[in-house]
Amino acid sequence: MAKQKRGRRSFAFDTPPRIAAWASVAGKKESEGPLQGYFDYTNTDTYFGEPSWEKAECRMQQLALETLLEKAGKTPKDVDMVFSGDLLNQCISSSFALRNTGLPALGLYGACSTMAESLLLASLTVGGGFADRVVAMTSSHFAASERQYRYPLGYGGQRTPTAQWTVTGSGAALVSISGQGPVITAATVGTIEDLGIADANNMGAAMAPAAFETIRAHLDDLKAAPEDFDLIVTGDLGKVGSEILLDQFQKSGVNLGGRHRDCGTMVFDLEGQDVHAGGSGCGCSAIVLCGYLLDGLVKKKYRRILFCGTGALLSPTSSQQGESIPGVCHAVSISAEREG
């Protein structure tokens, strides 16, 4: 019998794991944004000292992991396993970052929801008694993503108003059964939702239905209400997707009460940085969580947040074949202190 399961898609932990340490690595544009003071490592070189953007993204994950372990006072031998993923084909940033480290690794692909997905799986693994310390990690790179999904930067393609700017960044969190740090109390696994949006330059609209379904499921399964949270954070619907999400909740009779924020609109200055509808990419919600949000919980600025990573599950192959864009959202409830 699944004693920790709640409803159809959610889990409440009998022994809630903690986020014992976290680290964030950010690029030049991100370090010039509103959250610049919350990142552990920044670099004005988009190549991070490497010969290509793809290798730069791999280096970012290595830096995030190294910084995380240093902050936690741990070595790779203290880590039981790593859940990681990224946007590049076959998740090469994650696998190359972890090669020859000796760390047991499980690769993930949840698109921009990967930080929430990896954190959810790490929580289930630790909360279920299968491991003591698990790393959740992800990354994205603006130039590498543009080269894979859209046009080479040298092409100079015009960006639409609904387009989002892929964040250059990497985040890593150490989920542990003991120690100090924010507590993961519950989680909800997403379902894949597709309402027929086929525009790869409007991924916020494609992901919003999945965010709506997962947040609603979390509230229903855990018998919670929006007012139980200081923040309900999506990542990364951007400006367009956030407006759609709020409209969906309003039509369903649920008022989020001004608690909703989106990582895509938090990481950049939408007026001053020319990012159109906001930020996106695996690194978007990763560096907002592993910087601003967890810092806010530690400093008691927030008591409890619902972190909802959103992902657009498209590929160059599916887009070229005229397919629509499925979306997914995974939710993790994080509290400043152990509850109950």
WOVENSUL-V134988 format. One record per residue. N is the residue number from 1. RES is the residue in one letter. PSI is psi in whole degrees, -180 to 180 (none if undefined). D_LAST is the distance of its C-alpha to the last C-alpha in Angstrom with 2 decimals. Layout:
BEGIN
{{N:RES:PSI:D_LAST} {N:RES:PSI:D_LAST}}
END
This chain:
BEGIN
{{1:M:131:23.15} {2:A:90:20.79} {3:K:-27:17.44} {4:Q:1:15.46} {5:K:142:17.77} {6:R:122:17.09} {7:G:-150:20.29} {8:R:-33:23.35} {9:R:2:22.31} {10:S:165:18.60} {11:F:141:16.07} {12:A:127:12.29} {13:F:127:11.71} {14:D:-41:10.61} {15:T:89:11.19} {16:P:129:10.93} {17:P:164:14.15} {18:R:154:15.00} {19:I:97:18.03} {20:A:-26:19.71} {21:A:160:22.86} {22:W:158:24.76} {23:A:149:28.35} {24:S:141:30.54} {25:V:129:34.30} {26:A:151:36.15} {27:G:-172:39.75} {28:K:-52:42.17} {29:K:-39:41.45} {30:E:-37:37.66} {31:S:-9:38.14} {32:E:0:40.18} {33:G:-173:37.48} {34:P:-24:34.87} {35:L:19:32.32} {36:Q:-30:34.95} {37:G:-1:33.22} {38:Y:-4:30.10} {39:F:142:31.87} {40:D:-36:32.40} {41:Y:131:35.84} {42:T:157:38.38} {43:N:129:41.94} {44:T:-9:44.75} {45:D:113:46.49} {46:T:-15:45.44} {47:Y:-9:46.79} {48:F:36:44.65} {49:G:6:47.84} {50:E:165:48.31} {51:P:-9:51.31} {52:S:162:49.49} {53:W:-37:46.51} {54:E:-41:45.10} {55:K:-29:45.32} {56:A:-41:43.78} {57:E:-40:40.65} {58:C:-43:40.56} {59:R:-37:40.89} {60:M:-42:37.97} {61:Q:-40:35.66} {62:Q:-44:37.13} {63:L:-41:36.53} {64:A:-44:32.90} {65:L:-44:32.30} {66:E:-44:34.29} {67:T:-42:32.50} {68:L:-50:29.05} {69:L:-38:30.02} {70:E:-44:31.65} {71:K:-34:28.63} {72:A:-12:26.42} {73:G:35:29.14} {74:K:166:29.55} {75:T:166:32.57} {76:P:-30:33.07} {77:K:-18:33.06} {78:D:-8:29.42} {79:V:129:28.47} {80:D:-36:28.21} {81:M:168:29.09} {82:V:131:29.42} {83:F:120:28.83} {84:S:158:31.22} {85:G:174:33.54} {86:D:-172:35.69} {87:L:-18:38.16} {88:L:151:41.37} {89:N:134:43.11} {90:Q:19:41.90} {91:C:47:39.13} {92:I:-28:41.64} {93:S:-44:39.78} {94:S:-47:36.90} {95:S:-38:39.13} {96:F:-32:41.65} {97:A:-31:39.07} {98:L:-3:37.74} {99:R:140:41.13} {100:N:18:42.17} {101:T:-19:38.85} {102:G:2:38.10} {103:L:128:34.60} {104:P:126:33.60} {105:A:138:33.47} {106:L:117:32.51} {107:G:144:34.06} {108:L:152:32.60} {109:Y:107:34.13} {110:G:19:32.02} {111:A:-136:34.25} {112:C:-5:32.36} {113:S:3:29.05} {114:T:-33:29.30} {115:M:-44:26.76} {116:A:-40:24.02} {117:E:-46:25.49} {118:S:-38:25.64} {119:L:-40:22.10} {120:L:-48:20.90} {121:L:-37:23.09} {122:A:-39:22.12} {123:S:-43:18.42} {124:L:-40:19.46} {125:T:-45:21.73} {126:V:-45:19.37} {127:G:-26:16.32} {128:G:-1:18.87} {129:G:18:20.18} {130:F:-13:23.53} {131:A:160:23.56} {132:D:-36:22.10} {133:R:125:23.26} {134:V:137:24.41} {135:V:133:26.06} {136:A:128:25.88} {137:M:148:29.01} {138:T:176:31.50} {139:S:166:34.41} {140:S:161:37.12} {141:H:128:40.42} {142:F:-53:42.30} {143:A:-39:45.77} {144:A:-40:44.96} {145:S:-42:43.24} {146:E:-41:46.13} {147:R:-37:48.61} {148:Q:-45:46.90} {149:Y:-30:45.85} {150:R:-106:48.34} {151:Y:151:51.35} {152:P:145:52.35} {153:L:-33:51.89} {154:G:-17:55.64} {155:Y:-31:56.23} {156:G:35:55.03} {157:G:146:53.62} {158:Q:132:52.62} {159:R:136:48.89} {160:T:160:47.99} {161:P:-26:45.90} {162:T:-7:43.07} {163:A:152:43.05} {164:Q:157:40.24} {165:W:116:40.62} {166:T:126:39.16} {167:V:137:37.18} {168:T:103:38.53} {169:G:166:35.48} {170:S:140:33.18} {171:G:147:29.51} {172:A:140:27.71} {173:A:140:24.14} {174:L:111:23.13} {175:V:124:20.10} {176:S:152:19.11} {177:I:-16:17.01} {178:S:179:17.00} {179:G:-167:17.84} {180:Q:171:16.80} {181:G:168:16.44} {182:P:153:14.45} {183:V:134:11.91} {184:I:112:13.00} {185:T:-30:10.39} {186:A:166:13.13} {187:A:154:16.90} {188:T:128:19.88} {189:V:136:23.36} {190:G:158:26.22} {191:T:156:29.34} {192:I:119:32.75} {193:E:139:34.15} {194:D:110:37.78} {195:L:16:39.46} {196:G:9:42.69} {197:I:126:42.44} {198:A:1:44.99} {199:D:110:45.38} {200:A:-9:44.13} {201:N:14:44.29} {202:N:57:41.75} {203:M:-22:38.76} {204:G:-41:36.31} {205:A:-35:37.69} {206:A:-33:37.45} {207:M:-23:33.74} {208:A:-42:32.53} {209:P:-37:32.52} {210:A:-40:30.28} {211:A:-43:27.78} {212:F:-47:27.87} {213:E:-40:27.35} {214:T:-43:24.41} {215:I:-44:22.50} {216:R:-42:23.30} {217:A:-40:22.25} {218:H:-45:18.84} {219:L:-42:18.26} {220:D:-49:19.75} {221:D:-39:18.17} {222:L:3:14.55} {223:K:49:15.46} {224:A:171:14.83} {225:A:158:17.28} {226:P:-36:18.92} {227:E:-8:17.63} {228:D:-11:14.02} {229:F:144:15.60} {230:D:-36:17.73} {231:L:140:19.98} {232:I:103:20.99} {233:V:121:23.31} {234:T:159:26.04} {235:G:106:28.39} {236:D:94:31.21} {237:L:-22:32.67} {238:G:-171:34.67} {239:K:-45:36.16} {240:V:-50:37.69} {241:G:-35:34.83} {242:S:-41:32.34} {243:E:-39:34.70} {244:I:-43:34.95} {245:L:-48:31.19} {246:L:-36:30.78} {247:D:-39:33.78} {248:Q:-43:32.35} {249:F:-38:29.16} {250:Q:-43:31.33} {251:K:-26:33.55} {252:S:-3:30.67} {253:G:14:29.56} {254:V:128:26.34} {255:N:117:26.24} {256:L:-5:24.32} {257:G:32:24.87} {258:G:11:26.22} {259:R:-15:23.10} {260:H:133:25.06} {261:R:159:26.58} {262:D:133:28.57} {263:C:-32:29.14} {264:G:-25:32.79} {265:T:-9:33.35} {266:M:-35:31.35} {267:V:-26:33.09} {268:F:160:36.59} {269:D:104:38.44} {270:L:-27:39.67} {271:E:-38:42.54} {272:G:-11:43.74} {273:Q:5:43.24} {274:D:55:44.98} {275:V:12:42.32} {276:H:-110:42.98} {277:A:0:39.83} {278:G:-167:37.55} {279:G:164:36.24} {280:S:-172:35.54} {281:G:156:35.40} {282:C:-38:32.81} {283:G:-16:32.88} {284:C:-63:32.02} {285:S:-26:28.30} {286:A:-48:28.16} {287:I:-25:29.42} {288:V:-43:27.56} {289:L:-52:24.21} {290:C:27:25.28} {291:G:-89:26.55} {292:Y:-50:25.64} {293:L:-48:22.23} {294:L:-34:20.52} {295:D:-40:22.36} {296:G:-35:20.97} {297:L:-42:17.33} {298:V:-39:18.28} {299:K:6:20.14} {300:K:21:17.36} {301:K:-34:19.87} {302:Y:143:17.33} {303:R:-42:13.58} {304:R:137:13.36} {305:I:153:16.42} {306:L:111:17.67} {307:F:116:20.41} {308:C:94:23.09} {309:G:131:26.08} {310:T:144:29.23} {311:G:139:32.35} {312:A:115:35.92} {313:L:59:37.21} {314:L:169:40.87} {315:S:163:43.48} {316:P:-37:47.03} {317:T:-48:48.32} {318:S:-39:46.48} {319:S:-41:47.43} {320:Q:-23:51.05} {321:Q:9:51.16} {322:G:16:50.09} {323:E:155:46.67} {324:S:179:43.88} {325:I:105:40.61} {326:P:152:37.54} {327:G:158:34.15} {328:V:153:30.70} {329:C:131:27.23} {330:H:141:24.07} {331:A:140:20.66} {332:V:125:17.77} {333:S:125:14.54} {334:I:130:13.86} {335:S:153:11.41} {336:A:-33:12.55} {337:E:160:9.59} {338:R:132:6.86} {339:E:156:3.78} {340:G:none:0.00}}
END
